[in-house]
Amino acid sequence: MLIVNNSKAIAIGYMIIFLIINLTGNCYGALQSGFYNGKCGNSDVEDIVRRVVISKFFNDRTITPALLRLQFHDCFVNGCDASILLDGTNTEKTASPNLSVRGYDVIDAAKAAVERVCPGIVSCADIIVIATRDVVSLSGGGKYNVQTGRRDGAVSIAQNALSLPSPSTSVSSAIQAFANKGLTATDMIYLLGGHTVGIAHCSLFKDRLYNFNNTGKPDPTMDFSLLISLRRTCPQSATVDRTANLDQNIFSSQVVDKSFYSQIMRGRGVLQFDQQLALDSLSKSTVAAIAGSSDFTTRFGQAMVKLGAVQVLTNTQGEIRKSCRSVNGGSLSSLLTN
């Protein structure tokens, strides 16, 4: 009898361990896959968002880097709470790093579509991560499962957005900034894979073309053919701030793939920070491993899931906004000053 009871105890113990392993593998904190299942009647929240994203994507392929950047800039400040979406005179949206952020119209359209069938249930913060996941999939990046259950924040201050890593930051500083958000150096390097579909304005890298570190010469780490090409795009006397693809592979500049890593290993990084990833001892081995791997889309999706879990509001924290551009029950400015 004692042996039977011990066997039962052991079996129960294994069941508990099994459940813990499976639960921790499928959710971050209070977030979970399929959070909205059954909460909106027969409506599929993620499908509603997906249909809006598909419509936007086929009208404008540049919405992919726009939404990737929007999610990163949201999550990296106050956490993934949709604070970047709030309008106001001193909100994150008005901060210098966010002046060129786009994609707000996609989130607005998805929110309106969801509210029509399921009012007051789906957060703007969740819509950001769902929409970004879908546009990555449409761009060839595979489809990863997102956890939902976030709630929206009521604090959005421009000053907070100045903590976003700049294109000229060092690799070590960037690693520390990501670590402060609970993300590893490897997470950071995979997330930078989003640059495979991104662009940059000439003003962000023009010094590398003509006067790197005030030497009066170009950055010696830049591939010469890229230097010539970028000088044509960004003449020294130009008055218009033009743009260049961050992935210089013309066949994959609109595809979420690992091409970006191969490019920077060849000295073809446009931004100084991107090029340093392939040169710095803290990151170059990981860059090389990714460039030679076959599982980039899987690992990129995993990193995006981790990014989407940074400092989230759940349960009774925050609110579910009626409009993604404003908080419920009053102006944002009044909430910030009270």
Salt bridges, closest charged atoms under 4 A:
GLU46 OE1 - ARG133 NH2 2.71
ASP47 OD1 - ARG50 NH1 3.13
ASP47 OD2 - ARG51 NE 3.08
ASP60 OD2 - ARG102 NH1 3.86
ASP87 OD1 - LYS93 NZ 2.59
ASP87 OD1 - ARG325 NH1 3.30
ASP105 OD2 - LYS56 NZ 3.82
ASP108 OD2 - ARG325 NE 2.71
GLU115 OE2 - LYS111 NZ 3.01
ASP126 OD1 - ARG150 NH1 2.68
ASP134 OD1 - ARG50 NE 3.84
ASP134 OD1 - ARG133 NE 2.63
ASP187 OD2 - LYS306 NZ 2.74
ASP219 OD2 - ARG208 NE 2.89
ASP223 OD2 - ARG268 NH1 2.92
ASP274 OD2 - HIS195 ND1 2.88
